[in-house]
């Protein structure tokens, strides 16, 4: 049971990390496009 909880929380953490990564990438893209324009 503990292992299942660990895997679940790990998956949750990874998905949160993916969201944060996508968010930072999109912000970076906007900043770059503003500078180049």
Phi, psi and omega per residue, in radians:
X1 nan -0.719 3.129
X2 -1.088 -0.673 -3.120
X3 -1.096 -0.712 3.133
X4 -1.088 -0.756 3.122
X5 -1.086 -0.716 3.139
X6 -1.100 -0.800 -3.137
X7 -1.106 -0.715 -3.118
X8 -1.111 -0.834 -3.131
X9 -1.158 -0.582 3.116
X10 -1.157 -0.751 3.113
X11 -1.112 -0.692 3.119
X12 -1.086 -0.771 -3.131
X13 -1.093 -0.727 -3.133
X14 -1.135 -0.738 -3.125
X15 -1.166 -0.654 3.076
X16 -1.114 -0.696 3.127
X17 -1.101 -0.716 3.132
X18 -1.097 -0.736 3.137
X19 -1.107 -0.795 3.132
X20 -1.093 -0.667 -3.139
X21 -1.129 -0.818 3.132
X22 -1.084 -0.709 -3.119
X23 -1.091 -0.799 -3.123
X24 -1.176 -0.624 3.128
X25 -1.135 -0.767 -3.124
X26 -1.163 -0.665 3.095
X27 -1.125 -0.709 3.127
X28 -1.101 -0.753 -3.137
X29 -1.076 -0.746 3.132
X30 -1.103 -0.770 -3.127
X31 -1.090 -0.746 -3.128
X32 -1.157 -0.761 -3.115
X33 -1.162 -0.563 3.101
X34 -1.214 -0.658 -3.123
X35 -1.232 -0.666 -3.074
X36 -1.352 -0.429 -3.105
X37 -1.368 nan nan
